[in-house]
Amino acid sequence: MDAERIRTYLLTLPHTVETRQWGNNLVFWVADKTIGGKMFALINLDDPGGTRLAKAALSFAASPERFHELLEIEGVIPAPYLARAHWIALEHWDVLRKNELEDLLRTANTLIYAKLPKRTKDVLAMPKTDRKRLITDRKELLAAKAAGNVRDAGKKV
């Protein structure tokens, strides 16, 4: 597996949204973060092995039970800054077999979906066009608030 194949797979999972942040990282969210989405996986596009954050090629959420089991595998480490939330990190792409990795990523998506607030799940249950319009409106509102153009931008959409 490599970054592009994992990215392609992650984007097939339900309600997945991709952002690029924290330098050269692809962050995958269950639902858009503007409506309360939560991240479930992170691909480091820099060569692993440099800084503490760049030691991992891929990081993702795991269940508390699987977290400790997975750490016993060579090449699997606690994810920097996210281990307390039971995230693991793969030091290189071939630590796990393709099927096993895809299953773990699917589980990460499901685990994080279960933690979403009810209001976020309600938005995800909306028809796609309505959901897209609401997210666009929310992004515009947040941009206006950041620019200082809206007095009552604190109202939730």
BELBELMO-V262275 format. One record per pair of residues at least 6 apart in sequence whose C-alpha atoms are under 8 Angstrom apart, sorted by the first residue. I is the first residue (numbers start at 0). J is the second residue. D is the distance in whole Angstrom. If there is no record, write none. Layout:
i	j	d
I	J	D
I	J	D
This chain:
i	j	d
0	92	6
0	93	6
0	97	7
1	92	6
2	42	7
2	44	7
6	42	8
8	101	8
9	15	7
9	27	8
9	104	7
10	16	7
10	17	8
12	105	7
12	108	7
13	29	7
13	108	8
14	28	8
14	29	5
14	30	5
14	123	7
15	27	6
15	28	5
15	29	5
15	30	6
15	31	8
16	27	6
16	28	5
16	29	6
16	30	6
16	31	6
17	25	7
17	26	6
17	27	5
17	28	6
18	25	6
18	26	5
18	27	7
18	28	8
19	25	5
19	26	6
20	26	7
23	43	6
23	44	6
23	45	6
24	41	7
24	42	6
24	43	5
24	44	6
24	45	8
25	41	6
25	42	5
25	43	7
25	44	7
26	38	7
26	39	8
26	40	6
26	41	5
26	42	7
27	38	6
27	39	6
27	40	5
27	41	6
28	36	6
28	37	5
28	38	4
28	39	6
28	40	7
29	36	5
29	37	6
29	38	6
29	39	7
29	108	7
29	111	7
29	112	6
30	36	4
30	37	7
30	119	8
30	123	7
31	37	8
31	134	8
33	134	7
33	137	7
33	138	7
34	119	6
34	122	8
34	134	7
34	137	8
35	115	7
35	116	7
35	119	6
36	115	7
36	119	7
37	111	7
37	112	8
37	115	7
38	111	7
39	59	6
39	60	6
39	107	6
39	108	6
39	111	6
40	57	7
40	58	6
40	59	4
40	60	7
40	104	8
40	107	8
41	57	6
41	58	5
41	59	6
42	56	6
42	57	5
42	58	7
43	53	7
43	55	7
43	56	5
43	57	6
44	56	7
45	53	7
45	56	8
46	53	7
46	56	8
47	53	5
47	54	5
47	55	5
47	56	6
47	90	7
47	91	7
48	54	4
48	55	7
48	90	8
51	79	7
52	79	6
54	90	6
55	78	8
55	88	6
55	89	5
55	90	4
55	91	7
56	88	7
56	89	6
56	90	6
56	91	6
56	92	6
57	88	6
57	89	5
57	90	7
57	91	8
57	92	8
58	78	6
58	86	7
58	87	6
58	88	4
58	89	6
59	78	8
59	86	5
59	87	6
59	88	7
59	104	7
59	107	7
60	84	7
60	85	6
60	86	4
60	87	6
60	104	8
60	107	5
60	110	8
60	111	8
61	85	6
61	86	6
61	87	7
61	103	7
61	106	7
61	107	6
61	110	8
62	85	7
62	107	8
62	110	7
63	85	6
66	85	6
66	86	7
66	87	7
69	75	7
69	87	8
70	76	6
70	77	7
70	87	8
73	94	7
74	89	6
74	90	5
74	91	7
74	94	6
75	87	7
75	88	6
75	89	5
75	90	6
75	94	7
76	87	6
76	88	5
76	89	6
76	90	7
77	85	8
77	86	6
77	87	5
77	88	6
78	86	5
78	87	5
78	88	5
79	88	8
81	87	8
122	130	6
123	130	7
133	156	7
136	156	8
137	156	6
140	149	8
140	152	6
141	152	7
143	149	6
143	152	8
144	150	8
144	152	5
144	153	8
